[in-house]
Amino acid sequence: MFVTVFLALGLAVSLWLRWRHQHRGLLKAAQQFPGPKTLPGLGNAMMFMCKPEEMVKIIKNIFVNYGDIVRFWLGPDLNIAVACPDELKVLLTNSKMSVKGPLYKYMADLLGRGILSGSGSEWRQHRKIAKPNFGKRAIENYTHVFNDEVSSLMEELRRKPHDQQFNIYRDIVNTTSYSVCRTIMGLTKKQSMNIPGLQEMIEETASIYKMIMDRMTKWYLQIDPVFWLTSQYQLLKRFRKLITIVGEDILKHRREHLKNIREDFKLEHMEMEEDGMLSVVDRFILSGELDQPTMEKEIFTVFTASQEASAKIASYLILMMAYHPDCQEKLYNEIKSIVGDSDRDVTDDDFKRMPYLEMAFKEIVRLFPIGAILQRTVAEDIAIRSGYLPAGSSMIVSIFHLHRDPRFWDNPDAFDPERFNPENTERRHQNTYIPFSLGPMDCLGRYFGIKLVKTICVRILREFEVTSQSSYEDLRLAIYISVVAIGGYPVILKKRNSTK
């Protein structure tokens, strides 16, 4: 037994020394930057063996203790965390940083190397195919569907007991999900409501993002044989089946639709596109560049990146209004001055006349960004202020911490929409606020999400006053790819006397 242990230990040391020799250049380059002490083989991985809500504090302390350009190791992977606004725009728009980092592997295990988790030519082509449906012109056509789905949401909310607290996310996420199905996916309401497995997918998405984040940050879950023994692996397998079931049904509907359109109107691909008749799914099918499994994964990618993100932002906005009654009163008065007392559809022209709503939205995505932490692979050495990022390392950008950095924001953890009034916006360094990232990998669905979130919040706040039994100080946050409220989004609705 002793001999076996001795030999195993000797082999481990030998491999470690060999690795250090092969990567001596990377090790030397890492010495340019300050950072926490490392352990052989693990680097700084043990720092992240913590409760989800503690991760936020750990990353903050790294910046506080070591500055705004910091190195840390996750096993054999060198990461350089950058929180310097002057560097960020240059780095995020640099062609040498156009590959997502190694941690995205654990997202790709579920989604493939596509729009959300991929890089390179495949990612670029898939994004190009999907992009027209997320442009401003396309989103102008979604007004009726968004309002129709929010009308269904309002019917549900009117049935809630007026003194009962509930997690409003659960209602909002159904609204955003059907909105996505009826716009981006091109389905009818009836088809959307009858997709097998869709409701389970909606309910399980938060768990799958937690699983992905756990694999990214817990070193032992990156060892496949260990991960295969966990309940999280069973969740991954079940979710892969869900992606197939949902994707197959959506593709069946859209293939039938495309067949009928061509037969009835004898339209070619270009004519259909010019007439605005193509959904994202149609574009995937007609491109001929994606096989069936890839289309199923990209359907889920586009679906969840649109519905889950929009639901969280809308839920945060409603919750912040409950926590900050003065802000709620300002926003309600603005809404009432534009929309009036009737429960009518809200339009793009209405939103243009609501500057406080825009300020509140920006403050929400400052505090609770959807892409909280980014990782990019450094393909070639890149010069920066204090040296260079070495090829083979990864750059980390914590948007969450950048948005709460006291060097750039007064009282940074507080909710204050006035940060985004014209005067304050003009004074602030523009690269301290990047909720949708920068460069070619920026958020594809930003305009879709902005319009859907605003539609939801205007309609709710016009009719209901929102309160909560908890307070802003009770809010506990974790990063599961996006920023999650651990206790949900608990609110109480009280119907306003002036609404009809």
N, C-alpha and C positions, 0 to 999 in steps of 0.2 A: 504493500500500500504506500509506504513512504517513498519507495523508488518511483512508483507511478506518479505521485504528486510532484516529486522532484523533477522528473522528466517533463511533465506538463508545464511546470513553472519555467523550466529552462527553455522550452519551446516558445512559450509566450514572450519571455524576455528577448529571445533571439529574433522573433518576428518584429517585436517593437523596435529593437535596435536597427534591424534591416529597413524598416519603414522610415525611421529617422534619417538614415543615410540616404535613402532614395528621395526624400523630400527635404533635404537640408536647405535648399534654396527657399522653399516656402517657410520653413522654420526661421530662417534668418530674416526674411521679409516681415514676418509677424512681429519681430522685436522692435519694429518702428513704432508700434502702437502700444499704449498701456492696456492692461486688462487683468482680470483675476487670475490667481494661481491655478495651475492645471494639475490633474492626476494622470499618471501614465495610462495610455490607452483610452481613457474616458474623456480627457480634456476637462471641460467645465460642465459636462453633461449632468453631474450630480446636483448642480445648482437648480436644475429645472425639475427635480423630483419633488414636486410640491402640489398643494391643492390648487385647483384652477384659478381661484381668485388671488392667490399669492403670486402668480406669475407676473401680473401687472406690476407689483411692488418690486419684484426681483429685477426686472428689466430696468425700471426706473432707477434703482440703486446702482446698477452698473454705470449708467450715464452720470449719475451724481458723483460717484466715486472716481471715475476714470476719464471723464470728459465727453466731448461730442463725437469723437472718432475712437472706437474701442474695439479691441479684438477679443474674441473668445473662441474656444474650440468645442465642437460637438463631435466627440470621438476623433477621427482623423481629419475632420472637415474644419478648415479655418474660416471663420466668419468675421467680417469687419462691419460693425454697426455704425452707421453714419447718421448723425442728428444735426448736421451743419447745413442750414438752408442754402448757403452760397454754393455748396457742392452738389446738392441734391438734383437740381434741374439738369446740370451738366451730366451727372452720372446716369440718371434715369432715362435721358434721351440719347445716350451714347450707344452706338451700334455694337460696341464691344460688350454691352450689358443686356443683350436681347435674348438671353437664354435664362429661363427660370432656374432657381437653385435646386440642389439635390433633395431638399425636403419635400418638394412638390411630387416626388416619386410616390409618396403615400396618398396623395390625392389622385395621381394617375393610375394607381392600382384599382381605383373605382371608375374613374372617368376617362381613362386613356389619355393620350398626349394631344388633347384638343384645345378648345377655346379657353377654358379656365385653367388647365393644368399643364398645357404643353408649350412648346417653343418651336422655332424653326419654320420650315416650309409648310408642314402640315398644319400647324397652328395658324400661320398667316393666311393660308388658303381658306380654312374653315371660317375664320373670322371675316374674311372678305365676302364669303357667301352669305353670312348671316347679317352683315352690317346694314344693308338697306332697310331692314325692318326695325332698326333701332335709331334711324335718322330722324331729324326734326320733322321732315315732311311726312314720313310714315306715321309718326306719333300724333300728328294733327288729326289723323283719321280715327284714332282710338277714343276720342272724347265720348261718343255715345256708349260704347261698351263699358268704359270705366264708370260712367254715371249709372248705367243700368245695374252693374254689379254692386256699386255702392248703395243703390236703392234697396237691393236685397239685403245688404248688410244693415241698413237702417231699420228694416222690418224686424230683423233679429234683435237689434239693440232695443227697440221699443218694447219688446216682450220681456226684457230684463227687469227684475224687481228694482224699484228706484233706490232702495237703501242697501242693496246687496253688492259687495265687492266681487269682482271677477277679473280674470286675466284676459284683457281685451285682445291680445295677440291671437288667441285661438279663433276668434271671430274674424279678425282682419286677415289672417293668413288664408282663410278660405276665399275671401273676396279677391285677394291678389292672385291666388292660384287660378281661379276661374277667369279672371281678367287676362292672364297670360295665355290660357288655353284658347280664348276667343279672339285673341289678337295675334300674338307671336306664332302660336301653333295653328291658327286658322280653323279651329273647330267651332261648331255650333254649341249653344248652351246645353242642349240635350246630349250631344256627344260627350261634352266635357263632364257632365254629371254621371255618365255611364262608363267612364274609362276604368277597367278593372285594375285595382291596386293603387289608384291615384290617392285616395284618402289615407291609406296606410303610408304611402310615400310622403305625403304632407306631414303626417304626425311623426314620422321617424327621421326626417331630415336633420333636425337638431342633434339627434343622437349620432348620426353618421358624421357630422362635422366635428363633434366632440371626439369621436374615435380617430378621425384623421389628425386632429391636433394632438391627441395623446401619443400617436405614433411619431409625430414630428418632434416631440419634446421629451419623451421617455425612452431612453436608450435601449432598455431591454425589450420594448415592443418592436424595435427595429430588427430584432433577431427573429427571422421568420418562424423557425420551429417553436420559439416561445410564444409568439403571437398566435400561432395556429391552435394553441391550447387554451386560448382565452375566449370569453363570451363575446368579445368585440369582433373576433374573427367570424363567429357565427352571424353576427349582425351584418358584417360586410358581405358574406355569402348570400344572406337573405335579401339584402338591398340590391345586389347584382341581379338577382332574379326579378325583383320589382322593376328595375330599369328596363329589363327585357320585356316584361309583360306590358308595362305602360307604353314603351316605345313601339312595340309591335302593333298595338291598337291604334295609336296615333298615325303611324305610317299607313296602316290599312285604310283609314278614313281619307287621308290626303291623296293616296294613290288612286282611290276611287273617284275623288273629286277631280283630280287632274285628268283622268280618263273621260269623265263626263263633260268637262269643260271643252276638251279638245274635240270630242265627237259632236257636241251641240253647236259649238261656235267656230269650229275649225281654226282655232287660234294657235299660233306658233308661240314658242317660248318667249321671244322678245315682245310680242304683242301683249301677252299676258302680264309680263313684267311692267310694261309701260302703263297698263290699265290698273296697276296696283293690286293685282289679284293673287300675288304669290305670298304665302307665309314662309317663315324660316324653314319649316319642314319641306315645303314644296321646293325651295331652293336647294336643299340638301339632295332631294330626290333627282331633280333635273340636272344637277351638276354632273352626276355620274362619277363623282370622285370619292364617294364614301360608300363602304360596304354596309350591310345591314347592322352588324354589331356596333360599328362606329357611329352610324346615324342614331342608334338607340342611346348611346352614351351622350352624344351631343344634344339630343332632345332633352335629356335630363339636365345636362349642364345649363342649357339656355333657360329651361324651366325654373330650376332652383335658384339660379343667379338673379332671376327677375322677380319671382314671387316671394322667396324667403327674405331677400334683402329689402324689398319694398315694405313687406309686413313689419319687419323689425324697425325700420326708420319711422313708419307711421305710428307704431305702438310707442316708441320712445317719445315722439312729438306729443301724442295725447297724454302720456304719463307726465312729461315735463310741464304741460299745462296744468295738470292736476296738482303737481308739486309747487307751482309758481302761479298763484291766482292773479297777481298783478299782470303778469305776461298774458295769461289767458284772457283777462278783460280787454287788454289792448288788441289782441288778435280777434276776439269776438266782435268788438266795435268796428274793426276794419272789415271783417267779413260781412257784418250786417249792413254797413254803408254801401257795399258793392252788390251783395246778393239780395238783401232785403229779408223779409220774414218768410217767404215761400220756399218750399223745398224743391227748388228747380235744379236743372243741370248746371254745373259750373263749367266754364269755358277757359280757353287760353287767354282770351281778352280779360276775363275776370282776374286771372292770376297776375297779369301784367300790372294791374291796379292794386296789388296787395304787397307793398314793400315789406311790411312787418312779417307777413307769412314767409317771404323769401329769407329774411334775416333769421327767423326762428328755425327754418329748415337748415340753413347753413350752420347754425349753432348745434343742431342735433348731429349732423354728420361730422362736425368737429369733435364733439365729445364721444361719439359712438360710431366711428368709421366702419364701413362694411369690410374693407380689406385692411385689417388692423396692422398686420406685419407683412412686409414683402421680402423675398429673398431672390437675388439675381446672381448668376454665375459670372465671374470675371473671366472673359475669354482670353484677353491679353492684358499685360501690365497697363495700368491707367494712372497717370500722374494726378495727385490731389494736393491739397494745401500742405500737408505735413509728411509727404513722401509719395508712395504709390500703392495702389491696390494690386497685389500680385496675381498673375494668371493662375488659375486653379483654386483661388479662394472664392468666397461668396460675400456679396454685400447684403447687409440687413438694413432695412428701413422700417422703423417702428412708427407708423403714422399716428398711432394712438398716443405715443409719448411725445412726438413732435407737436401734436395739437394741444398738449397740456404742459409744454415746457414754459416755466415761469420767466425765462429770458425773453420770451416773445409774447406772452399773454399775461395780463393782470388777473390775479385770482383765477388761475387757469382751470381749476376743477369746478368752478361755479357755472351755472347755466345763465347766460346773459346774451340775448339776441342782439343787443345794442353794439356788441363787438363788430357787427357787420353793417353798421350804418356807414354811409359814404365817407365820413370823416375818419373813422377808425380804420376802415379798410384801406384808405389812401396812405395812412401812416405806417401800416404793417408791411413787413417783408413778405412779398407774394408767395415765396416758397415755404413759408411756415404753415401754409394751409393747402394740403393736397389730398382731399378726401377721396378723389377718384384716380389717384396716382398721376403720373406724367408720362409723356412719350407714347410710343406705339403700343405699349401694353396697358394703356389707361382703360378705365371702366367702359365697356361697350354699352351697357344699359343705363347710363346715367340719366338721359333725358326721359326714357320710359319711366324710371323709378321716380323722378322728380314730379312728373305730372300725375302719376297714380297716387303717390303719397299725398300730394296737395289736394287732390279730389276727395280722398278719404277724409282728411282732416278738416277741410272746409265744411263738408256735409255734416260731420259729427259735431263739430264745435258750434255750428250755426244752431243746431237743435238742442244740444245737451250742454249743461255745465258739468265739468268733470272734477271729481275730488278723489282723494285716496286716504285710507287709514294709515298708510305708511308715509314716510317723508323722504326727501332727496337724500338725506344723510343715511337712510337705511339701505340705499341702493348698493347692491353687491354685483361686481362685474367680473366677467371672465372672458378670455379671448379663445373662441373656438372658430378660428379663421376670422369671423366677424366678432364684434363685441356683444356679449350676451348678458342680459339681466338675469342673474341666477334665480331670483325669486319671482320671475315673470314680470308682468306689466299690470299691476293690480289697480283698478279704478272703480269708482262708483259714478253712475250717470244719473243726473237729475234734469228732467225736461224743463227747458226754459219756457216761461209763461208767454213770451211774445211770439213763439214759433207756431206754425200751422202745419 
